[in-house]
């Protein structure tokens, strides 16, 4: 498989107002992202509310998405868990259903040390035959993974090839990771791409934003690849107020879904508990930002 690179939106999971899966909206969203130029899709991540899906729903969704994408872009499925044995099983299942790569959080309930993290990722690697992206997200997991440890994983664990760097300050960590990795690891950016241009300038080769501004993120990526730094920054600063709004803890998923609903792509902005719904004041702020971007 070719190296993963480019814009990989984390696919929002769509629900009916009663909280059940809305597969019609899900299909529309997948096709919208493909038509917007997404280079791949991230599944079951935080913006997907993967933590609020049942095992059966994950299987149903992955089968649907694999069918709709039909090999056009790679699919990166989140398969981390608080238990190593469960992470292994989720990873094997995702590969068997058609995922092209895995994005794996470290265990975060009972935290382990560096040796334990090496054991966890090695156990997953030995069970699969597809690339693994280590998700370095200490703001959520409270698990610190230094650049040297991440680079060691890439050097010593067969299928660890990528790291999604979400440990602020992210741009310096991208540099530290790539320096320590000596060509053995590829860096991706997350956190809704708030520092994507700095991360790309330091060598990151992919970004994983939410699903609601993908035409803009793809165009920013295109401009950076063409060497048009001024044009990339002009577009990035235009959408930054909305990206910033979505970075507020507990508000981003609902904001993304409301934006997708306002654009007519999905039917409902419903989220599942414990994901929070935006209140009326926040929805008014979000609408203001959507209109602000359109006026630029």
C-alpha positions, 0 to 999 in steps of 0.5 A: 500500500502507498504511504498515507498522506494528505487530508484524512477527515475523521468521519462523523457518525450520523444519528437519527433524532432518536439516537439510532444510526442514520445510514442514509446520512452516513452514506451522503457524508462519505460521498461528500468527503470523497467529492471534496477531495479527501485523501482518506478517511478516519473512522471511529475516532473522537469526532466519530463518537467511536466511544459511544458506538456498540460493537455491532454498530462499528461492524455495520458502519465499517461494512457500509463505508468499505462498500461505499468507498470501494477502494478509492481512498484508504480507511484508517480505523481507530482500534485502541482500547483500555485492555490489550487483548481487546485492542488486539481483537478490535484491530484484527476485526477492523483489518478483516472488514477492510480497514487499510490502517489502524489508529491506536490510542494507548491504554489510558484507564490503567496507565502503563510505563514505556515498556508496557506501551511497547508491549501493547503496540507490539501485541497489536502489530503481531496480530495484523498485517496493516500499518499502525498509527500511534495516536499521541493524544495526552490531552485526552488520555493523560498518557505521555509518550516522548518523541524518543519512545514513539521513534523507538516503536517505529524502529522496533515494532513491525507495523508502527509506521505513523504517529498522529501528534496531538501533544502540544506544542505539536510542531516542535514535537513533529520535529523531535519525532522525525529527527529521532525516527530517522526516516522510520516514521511519518507524522500526521497532525490532529487537534482539528488542524489548528497548527497544520501549517507549522506541522507541515513546514516541519515535515508532517505528511498528513492531517486529520480534521473533522468532517465539516471543512474538508473542501477548505482543508484540501485546498490548503493542503494543495496550496502547501504542496504547490509551494503557495505558502501565502495562499495557504495562510490566507485560506487557513486564517479565514477558517481559523475562527471556526476551527478554534470554536470547535476546539472547545472541549466537549463542543466540537462534535456537536458543532461539526454536525450542526455545520454539516446539517446546515449545509444539507449533507446530514439530516440531524445534528444528534449526538450521543451521550456523553457527547454534549449538544450545543445550547441555543447561545452556542448555536447562535455563535456557531451560525455567526462564524459560518456566516463570517467565513462566507463573507470573507 
